Amino acid sequence: MPSNVHTDLGPAATDKSRMFPIAAGVLTGLLALALGALEMRWTVFLLLAIGVAVVALMIPDKRRLLTTTFILTFQADVYLRLMHGRAGSAGLAFPLAFITGAALFTWLYATNTLPRPQLRFLGTMRKPIIALFVTSVLSLVDTQERFVGVTQVLFELQLWFVYFVAMNAFKTREDVHRVVTLLFVVLAMQTIVYYIQTVLGITFTLTGEVIHEGGVVTRPGGTVSTNPAGFGSFVIPLLFLVVAFFITNDPTRNRRVMALLGVGGAMALILTFTRASWSAFALGCIILVALAYRRRLLKIRDLVICGCVGLVLVGAFSPMIAKRISDSPVGEAYDERAGLMRIAIRVIKSNPINGIGDGAYGAVYKGYLNGSDRQWLATVHNEYLLRGAETGLPGMLAFIWFLCAAVKRANQLSRSPDRTIATLGLGWTCGILALCWEMYWDIWRGYTYNALMWMMLGLMEITIEHEQERKTAAAAPAVPAPRGAV
């Protein structure tokens, strides 16, 4: 370089270069001060968010990262709440899975990855979905708990949003299979978490709460719920996908991995000591075997293996099962639920058209008690009657219509000549039917397992679309080659 070239950046540039580390130090100090003033759980969440942001900047495939994050957060029963405690409610809640789903959709939309004019909002189940929301909104017209109703309608809209994201973000067959693989990862993670909680005798949440379990047997809820029924509702549809892939011996899945996931998940389900979940899984297994045999996808050897494994597991846990039944006899448990159902029927008879308002049952039902209701009082453990009491008979019928439509479409896929799609259809059919049974015995209002079901319905819509395209292509007449073409 010639000696007459001046290389000094000047005093102004030097001052700027000195200001940067000073500003960074000030910001770091302010951040540390802010973190110190927060509760520990918020500090952890903020640090995790910063860590995720850093990882997102480093990983080039943003779509894969956001998709993985979206699916994995289904097992996180974590919410951002506004107006918590207003009208005795939990406030306007925004679940973590909703937030990560919004991030995925926003990124896809901003990068023109989504076909904007062709966004699908309701799919083939549009009519029952519209009926669900119309009856929910109409129930708020004369309810005494309007704010609670608004929070419940927001809850239902967020479930639809998960369905919407699944239909539009996962467009190819490879996308569907990757999501199913991630769901198997979620099942493995929740199984491990449940074992840890059972051994420690606690339920720990991702917000830092620790609930010490009492009673004769430990019954935690994983990180998807604070009760075992919620955990059962979450893992049952995933277990049926695993069992379906195992008994059909589908070549797209490792048979040993499916066997390990199935046994581990079944053991966790037994450890819930929730009879509704046990009976739902048993009923679903019977239906799965019958459908697989009818579709000629079942081998007797695989059926024998599954039966032997089931007997071994039941025998291994029989002392704890007996202890649970002796502590809470089936007859007493049924009588309690039957009493709660009678109260709900009384509410429905008094409000058959619009109900008492979506989400309002817990605040209103005691006004319908009479002298004969001398028992344990709680929200009715029956989702059909709960829906009928809150949104009237039209709302209950809309909910039943919605479930029947879901089963019909899943069963339609189980008839596919494509073995993998037929296997998915079998798993979805039996999973939904098992949940329909469990809804008869439990309150079914947790976000994690509801969102999981709606996301699976979105995957079903995509798979149905692929099947229709395949049938159209197969039915199209062959175009003759031009004369002289090789």
C-alpha positions as CSV (number, residue, x, y, z in Angstrom):
1,M,0.0,0.0,0.0
2,P,1.4,3.5,-0.8
3,S,2.6,5.4,2.2
4,N,0.5,8.4,1.3
5,V,-2.8,6.6,1.7
6,H,-4.5,7.6,5.0
7,T,-5.8,4.5,6.8
8,D,-7.1,6.1,10.0
9,L,-10.9,5.8,10.2
10,G,-11.2,9.0,12.0
11,P,-12.5,10.0,15.5
12,A,-16.2,9.6,14.6
13,A,-15.8,6.0,13.4
14,T,-13.6,5.2,16.4
15,D,-16.3,6.5,18.8
16,K,-18.9,4.3,17.1
17,S,-16.8,1.2,17.4
18,R,-16.3,2.0,21.1
19,M,-20.0,2.6,21.7
20,F,-21.1,-0.8,20.4
21,P,-19.6,-2.9,23.3
22,I,-20.8,-0.3,25.7
23,A,-24.3,-0.5,24.4
24,A,-24.2,-4.3,24.4
25,G,-23.0,-4.3,28.0
26,V,-25.9,-1.9,29.0
27,L,-28.5,-4.1,27.3
28,T,-27.1,-7.2,28.9
29,G,-27.3,-5.6,32.3
30,L,-30.9,-4.5,31.7
31,L,-31.8,-8.0,30.6
32,A,-30.2,-9.5,33.7
33,L,-32.1,-7.0,35.9
34,A,-35.4,-7.8,34.1
35,L,-34.8,-11.6,34.5
36,G,-34.0,-11.2,38.2
37,A,-37.3,-9.4,38.8
38,L,-39.3,-12.2,37.1
39,E,-40.5,-15.5,38.6
40,M,-38.2,-18.4,37.9
41,R,-40.5,-20.0,35.4
42,W,-40.7,-16.9,33.3
43,T,-37.0,-16.5,33.4
44,V,-36.7,-20.1,32.1
45,F,-39.3,-19.5,29.4
46,L,-37.6,-16.3,28.2
47,L,-34.2,-17.9,28.1
48,L,-35.7,-20.9,26.2
49,A,-37.2,-18.4,23.7
50,I,-33.9,-16.7,23.2
51,G,-32.2,-20.1,22.7
52,V,-34.9,-21.2,20.2
53,A,-34.4,-17.9,18.3
54,V,-30.6,-18.4,18.2
55,V,-31.1,-22.0,16.9
56,A,-33.6,-20.8,14.3
57,L,-31.1,-18.3,13.0
58,M,-28.4,-21.0,12.7
59,I,-30.5,-23.7,11.1
60,P,-31.1,-23.1,7.3
61,D,-34.2,-25.2,6.9
62,K,-36.7,-23.0,8.8
63,R,-39.7,-25.0,7.6
64,R,-38.5,-28.2,9.1
65,L,-37.6,-26.5,12.4
66,L,-41.0,-24.7,12.7
67,T,-42.8,-27.9,11.8
68,T,-40.9,-30.0,14.4
69,T,-41.4,-27.3,17.1
70,F,-45.2,-27.1,16.3
71,I,-45.7,-30.9,16.7
72,L,-43.5,-31.3,19.8
73,T,-45.4,-28.5,21.6
74,F,-48.6,-30.4,21.5
75,Q,-47.5,-32.1,24.6
76,A,-46.9,-28.8,26.5
77,D,-49.9,-27.8,28.6
78,V,-48.7,-24.2,28.7
79,Y,-50.7,-21.0,28.1
80,L,-50.2,-17.3,27.8
81,R,-53.2,-15.9,29.7
82,L,-54.9,-12.5,29.6
83,M,-57.5,-11.3,32.1
84,H,-56.9,-14.3,34.3
85,G,-59.5,-14.6,37.0
86,R,-62.1,-12.4,35.4
87,A,-65.6,-13.7,36.0
88,G,-64.0,-16.7,37.8
89,S,-62.5,-17.9,34.6
90,A,-59.0,-18.8,33.5
91,G,-59.0,-15.8,31.2
92,L,-58.2,-15.6,27.5
93,A,-55.7,-18.4,27.1
94,F,-53.3,-18.8,24.1
95,P,-51.7,-22.3,24.2
96,L,-48.1,-22.8,23.2
97,A,-49.1,-25.1,20.3
98,F,-51.4,-22.3,19.0
99,I,-48.5,-19.9,19.2
100,T,-46.0,-22.2,17.4
101,G,-48.7,-23.1,14.8
102,A,-49.2,-19.4,14.2
103,A,-45.4,-18.9,13.8
104,L,-45.3,-21.8,11.3
105,F,-48.2,-20.5,9.2
106,T,-46.9,-16.9,9.3
107,W,-43.5,-18.0,8.0
108,L,-45.0,-20.1,5.3
109,Y,-47.3,-17.3,4.2
110,A,-44.6,-14.7,4.3
111,T,-42.2,-16.8,2.2
112,N,-44.9,-17.5,-0.4
113,T,-44.7,-21.2,0.4
114,L,-48.5,-21.4,0.8
115,P,-50.8,-21.2,-2.3
116,R,-52.6,-18.1,-1.1
117,P,-55.7,-18.2,-3.3
118,Q,-56.2,-21.9,-2.5
119,L,-56.1,-21.9,1.3
120,R,-58.4,-24.5,2.7
121,F,-60.4,-23.5,5.7
122,L,-62.9,-26.3,6.5
123,G,-62.1,-29.2,4.2
124,T,-64.7,-32.1,3.7
125,M,-66.0,-31.7,7.3
126,R,-67.2,-28.1,6.7
127,K,-70.9,-28.7,7.6
128,P,-70.4,-30.3,11.0
129,I,-67.7,-27.8,11.9
130,I,-69.9,-24.8,11.0
131,A,-72.7,-26.4,13.0
132,L,-70.4,-26.7,16.0
133,F,-69.4,-23.0,15.9
134,V,-72.9,-21.7,15.2
135,T,-74.4,-23.5,18.2
136,S,-71.5,-22.3,20.4
137,V,-72.1,-18.7,19.4
138,L,-75.9,-18.9,19.7
139,S,-75.5,-20.2,23.2
140,L,-74.0,-16.9,24.3
141,V,-77.1,-14.9,23.4
142,D,-78.8,-15.2,26.8
143,T,-76.1,-16.8,29.0
144,Q,-75.4,-15.5,32.5
145,E,-71.6,-16.2,32.0
146,R,-70.9,-14.3,28.7
147,F,-67.2,-13.8,29.3
148,V,-66.7,-17.4,30.2
149,G,-68.5,-18.2,27.0
150,V,-66.2,-16.0,25.0
151,T,-63.2,-17.8,26.4
152,Q,-64.7,-21.2,25.5
153,V,-65.4,-20.0,21.9
154,L,-61.8,-18.8,21.7
155,F,-60.7,-22.2,22.8
156,E,-62.7,-23.8,20.0
157,L,-61.4,-21.4,17.4
158,Q,-57.8,-22.3,18.4
159,L,-58.7,-26.0,17.9
160,W,-60.0,-25.1,14.4
161,F,-56.8,-23.1,13.8
162,V,-54.7,-26.3,14.4
163,Y,-56.8,-28.1,11.9
164,F,-56.4,-25.2,9.4
165,V,-52.6,-25.2,9.8
166,A,-52.4,-28.9,9.3
167,M,-54.4,-28.8,6.1
168,N,-52.4,-26.0,4.6
169,A,-48.8,-26.5,5.9
170,F,-48.6,-30.3,5.2
171,K,-49.4,-30.8,1.6
172,T,-47.4,-33.8,0.4
173,R,-47.5,-37.4,1.4
174,E,-43.9,-37.0,2.7
175,D,-45.2,-34.2,5.0
176,V,-47.9,-36.5,6.4
177,H,-45.4,-39.3,7.1
178,R,-42.9,-36.9,8.7
179,V,-45.7,-35.5,11.0
180,V,-46.7,-39.1,12.0
181,T,-43.0,-39.8,12.8
182,L,-42.9,-36.7,15.0
183,L,-46.1,-37.9,16.8
184,F,-44.3,-41.2,17.6
185,V,-41.5,-39.1,19.1
186,V,-44.1,-37.3,21.2
187,L,-45.5,-40.6,22.4
188,A,-42.0,-41.8,23.4
189,M,-41.3,-38.6,25.3
190,Q,-44.6,-38.7,27.2
191,T,-44.1,-42.3,28.0
192,I,-40.7,-41.6,29.6
193,V,-42.1,-38.5,31.4
194,Y,-45.0,-40.6,32.8
195,Y,-42.6,-43.3,34.1
196,I,-40.5,-40.6,35.9
197,Q,-43.6,-39.0,37.4
198,T,-44.9,-42.3,38.6
199,V,-41.6,-43.3,40.3
200,L,-41.3,-39.8,41.9
201,G,-45.0,-39.8,42.9
202,I,-45.6,-36.3,41.5
203,T,-47.1,-34.5,38.5
204,F,-44.8,-31.7,37.4
205,T,-45.9,-29.1,34.9
206,L,-43.8,-27.1,32.4
207,T,-44.7,-23.9,34.4
208,G,-42.8,-25.1,37.4
209,E,-45.7,-26.5,39.5
210,V,-45.2,-29.8,41.4
211,I,-48.3,-31.7,42.5
212,H,-47.7,-34.5,45.0
213,E,-50.0,-37.4,44.2
214,G,-51.9,-39.0,47.0
215,G,-54.2,-42.0,47.1
216,V,-53.5,-45.7,46.9
217,V,-51.7,-45.5,43.6
218,T,-49.8,-42.7,41.9
219,R,-51.7,-41.2,39.0
220,P,-49.9,-38.4,37.3
221,G,-50.8,-36.7,34.0
222,G,-47.5,-36.3,32.1
223,T,-46.9,-32.8,30.8
224,V,-50.1,-32.9,28.7
225,S,-52.5,-32.6,31.7
226,T,-52.6,-32.6,35.5
227,N,-54.8,-35.7,35.7
228,P,-54.4,-39.3,34.3
229,A,-57.6,-39.1,32.2
230,G,-56.0,-36.3,30.2
231,F,-52.9,-38.3,29.7
232,G,-54.9,-41.3,28.5
233,S,-56.9,-39.1,26.1
234,F,-53.6,-37.8,24.6
235,V,-51.8,-41.1,24.1
236,I,-54.7,-43.4,23.0
237,P,-54.9,-42.2,19.4
238,L,-51.1,-42.3,19.1
239,L,-51.1,-45.9,20.5
240,F,-53.6,-47.0,17.9
241,L,-51.4,-45.6,15.1
242,V,-48.5,-47.6,16.5
243,V,-50.5,-50.8,16.9
244,A,-52.0,-50.4,13.4
245,F,-48.5,-50.1,11.8
246,F,-47.3,-53.2,13.8
247,I,-50.2,-55.6,13.0
248,T,-50.3,-54.6,9.3
249,N,-46.5,-55.0,9.1
250,D,-46.3,-51.8,7.0
251,P,-42.9,-51.5,5.3
252,T,-42.6,-47.8,5.9
253,R,-42.1,-48.3,9.6
254,N,-39.5,-50.2,11.6
255,R,-41.4,-53.1,13.2
256,R,-39.1,-53.3,16.3
257,V,-39.5,-49.6,16.9
258,M,-43.3,-49.9,16.7
259,A,-43.3,-52.9,19.1
260,L,-41.2,-51.0,21.6
261,L,-43.4,-47.9,21.4
262,G,-46.5,-50.0,21.7
263,V,-45.4,-51.9,24.7
264,G,-44.1,-48.7,26.4
265,G,-47.2,-46.7,25.7
266,A,-49.5,-49.5,26.8
267,M,-47.6,-49.8,30.1
268,A,-48.0,-46.0,30.7
269,L,-51.7,-46.3,29.9
270,I,-52.1,-49.1,32.5
271,L,-50.3,-46.9,35.0
272,T,-53.0,-44.2,34.6
273,F,-55.3,-46.5,36.5
274,T,-58.2,-44.9,34.6
275,R,-60.9,-47.4,33.8
276,A,-62.4,-45.2,31.0
277,S,-59.0,-45.2,29.2
278,W,-58.5,-48.9,29.7
279,S,-61.9,-49.8,28.4
280,A,-61.6,-47.3,25.5
281,F,-58.3,-48.9,24.5
282,A,-59.7,-52.5,24.8
283,L,-62.7,-51.6,22.7
284,G,-60.6,-49.9,20.1
285,C,-58.3,-52.9,19.8
286,I,-61.3,-55.2,19.2
287,I,-62.4,-52.9,16.4
288,L,-58.9,-52.6,15.0
289,V,-58.5,-56.4,14.8
290,A,-61.9,-56.8,13.1
291,L,-61.3,-54.0,10.5
292,A,-57.7,-55.2,9.8
293,Y,-59.0,-58.8,9.3
294,R,-61.8,-57.5,7.0
295,R,-59.3,-55.4,5.0
296,R,-57.0,-58.5,4.8
297,L,-54.2,-56.6,6.5
298,L,-53.9,-58.8,9.5
299,K,-51.8,-61.9,10.1
300,I,-52.8,-64.4,12.8
301,R,-49.2,-64.5,14.0
302,D,-49.2,-60.8,14.7
303,L,-52.6,-61.0,16.5
304,V,-51.3,-63.8,18.7
305,I,-48.2,-61.7,19.6
306,C,-50.3,-58.7,20.5
307,G,-52.6,-60.8,22.6
308,C,-49.8,-62.5,24.5
309,V,-48.1,-59.1,25.2
310,G,-51.4,-57.8,26.5
311,L,-51.9,-60.7,28.8
312,V,-48.4,-60.4,30.2
313,L,-48.8,-56.7,30.9
314,V,-52.1,-57.1,32.6
315,G,-50.7,-60.0,34.7
316,A,-47.6,-58.0,35.7
317,F,-49.7,-55.0,36.9
318,S,-52.6,-57.0,38.3
319,P,-51.8,-56.4,42.0
320,M,-51.8,-52.6,41.4
321,I,-55.0,-52.9,39.2
322,A,-56.7,-54.8,42.0
323,K,-55.6,-52.2,44.6
324,R,-57.1,-49.5,42.4
325,I,-60.4,-51.3,42.0
326,S,-60.7,-52.1,45.7
327,D,-60.0,-48.4,46.5
328,S,-62.7,-47.2,44.1
329,P,-65.2,-50.0,43.2
330,V,-66.6,-49.9,39.7
331,G,-70.2,-49.7,41.1
332,E,-69.5,-46.7,43.3
333,A,-67.7,-44.9,40.5
334,Y,-70.6,-45.5,38.1
335,D,-73.2,-44.3,40.6
336,E,-71.3,-41.1,41.1
337,R,-71.1,-40.4,37.4
338,A,-74.8,-41.5,36.9
339,G,-75.8,-38.9,39.5
340,L,-73.8,-36.2,37.7
341,M,-75.5,-37.2,34.4
342,R,-78.9,-36.9,36.0
343,I,-78.1,-33.3,37.0
344,A,-76.9,-32.5,33.4
345,I,-80.1,-34.0,31.9
346,R,-82.1,-31.7,34.2
347,V,-80.1,-28.7,32.9
348,I,-80.8,-29.8,29.3
349,K,-84.5,-30.2,29.9
350,S,-84.6,-26.6,31.3
351,N,-82.6,-25.2,28.4
352,P,-83.1,-27.5,25.4
353,I,-82.5,-24.9,22.6
354,N,-79.5,-22.7,23.4
355,G,-78.3,-24.3,26.6
356,I,-76.9,-22.3,29.5
357,G,-73.9,-20.9,27.5
358,D,-70.8,-22.5,26.2
359,G,-68.3,-23.1,29.0
360,A,-70.7,-22.0,31.7
361,Y,-71.7,-25.4,33.2
362,G,-69.2,-25.3,36.1
363,A,-70.6,-21.9,37.3
364,V,-74.3,-22.6,36.8
365,Y,-75.1,-26.3,37.4
366,K,-75.5,-26.0,41.2
367,G,-78.6,-23.9,40.6
368,Y,-80.3,-27.1,39.2
369,L,-79.7,-29.3,42.3
370,N,-82.5,-30.7,44.3
371,G,-82.8,-32.6,47.6
372,S,-81.9,-35.9,46.1
373,D,-78.5,-34.8,44.9
374,R,-76.6,-35.8,48.1
375,Q,-73.4,-37.0,46.4
376,W,-70.0,-35.9,45.1
377,L,-70.7,-32.8,43.0
378,A,-68.6,-31.8,40.0
379,T,-68.9,-31.0,36.3
380,V,-70.6,-33.9,34.6
381,H,-68.2,-36.5,33.4
382,N,-69.8,-36.9,30.0
383,E,-68.8,-34.7,27.1
384,Y,-72.0,-35.3,25.2
385,L,-74.3,-34.2,28.1
386,L,-71.9,-31.4,28.9
387,R,-72.1,-30.1,25.4
388,G,-75.9,-30.5,25.4
389,A,-76.3,-28.6,28.7
390,E,-74.1,-25.7,27.5
391,T,-75.2,-25.4,23.9
392,G,-78.6,-27.1,23.8
393,L,-79.7,-30.2,22.0
394,P,-78.7,-28.7,18.6
395,G,-75.1,-28.3,20.0
396,M,-75.0,-31.9,21.2
397,L,-76.3,-33.2,17.9
398,A,-73.7,-31.0,16.0
399,F,-70.9,-32.5,18.2
400,I,-72.1,-36.1,17.5
401,W,-72.4,-35.2,13.8
402,F,-68.8,-34.0,13.9
403,L,-67.5,-37.2,15.4
404,C,-69.5,-39.4,13.1
405,A,-68.1,-37.5,10.1
406,A,-64.5,-37.9,11.4
407,V,-65.0,-41.7,11.8
408,K,-66.6,-42.0,8.4
409,R,-63.6,-40.3,6.7
410,A,-61.1,-42.3,8.6
411,N,-62.8,-45.5,7.7
412,Q,-62.9,-44.4,4.1
413,L,-59.1,-44.2,4.1
414,S,-58.8,-47.7,5.7
415,R,-60.3,-49.1,2.4
416,S,-57.4,-47.7,0.3
417,P,-55.5,-50.1,-1.9
418,D,-52.4,-48.3,-0.7
419,R,-51.2,-50.3,2.4
420,T,-49.7,-47.3,4.2
421,I,-52.8,-45.1,3.7
422,A,-55.1,-48.0,4.8
423,T,-53.0,-48.5,7.9
424,L,-53.3,-44.8,8.8
425,G,-57.0,-45.0,8.2
426,L,-57.2,-48.0,10.6
427,G,-55.3,-46.2,13.3
428,W,-57.4,-43.0,12.9
429,T,-60.7,-44.9,12.9
430,C,-60.0,-46.9,16.0
431,G,-58.4,-43.9,17.8
432,I,-61.4,-41.7,17.2
433,L,-63.9,-44.4,18.2
434,A,-61.9,-45.1,21.4
435,L,-62.0,-41.3,22.2
436,C,-65.8,-41.3,21.6
437,W,-66.1,-44.0,24.2
438,E,-63.9,-42.1,26.7
439,M,-65.9,-38.9,26.1
440,Y,-68.9,-40.7,27.6
441,W,-67.0,-41.1,30.9
442,D,-64.8,-38.1,31.3
443,I,-64.7,-34.3,31.0
444,W,-63.0,-33.8,27.6
445,R,-62.0,-30.1,27.7
446,G,-58.2,-30.1,27.9
447,Y,-56.4,-28.3,25.0
448,T,-53.6,-30.8,24.4
449,Y,-55.6,-33.8,23.5
450,N,-58.3,-31.9,21.7
451,A,-55.7,-30.1,19.6
452,L,-54.0,-33.4,18.8
453,M,-57.3,-34.8,17.6
454,W,-58.0,-31.7,15.4
455,M,-54.5,-31.9,14.0
456,M,-55.0,-35.5,13.0
457,L,-58.3,-34.5,11.3
458,G,-56.3,-32.0,9.3
459,L,-53.8,-34.8,8.3
460,M,-56.8,-36.9,7.3
461,E,-58.1,-34.2,5.0
462,I,-54.7,-34.1,3.2
463,T,-54.6,-37.9,2.9
464,I,-58.2,-37.9,1.5
465,E,-57.1,-35.3,-1.1
466,H,-54.2,-37.5,-2.2
467,E,-56.5,-40.5,-2.5
468,Q,-58.9,-38.5,-4.7
469,E,-56.0,-37.4,-6.9
470,R,-54.8,-41.0,-7.2
471,K,-58.3,-42.2,-8.2
472,T,-58.7,-39.4,-10.7
473,A,-55.3,-40.2,-12.3
474,A,-56.2,-43.9,-12.4
475,A,-59.6,-43.3,-14.0
476,A,-58.2,-40.9,-16.7
477,P,-58.0,-42.5,-20.1
478,A,-54.5,-43.2,-21.4
479,V,-53.3,-40.6,-23.9
480,P,-52.0,-42.4,-27.1
481,A,-48.4,-41.6,-28.0
482,P,-47.9,-39.5,-31.2
483,R,-47.3,-41.5,-34.4
484,G,-43.6,-42.1,-34.8
485,A,-42.8,-41.5,-31.2
486,V,-40.3,-43.9,-29.6
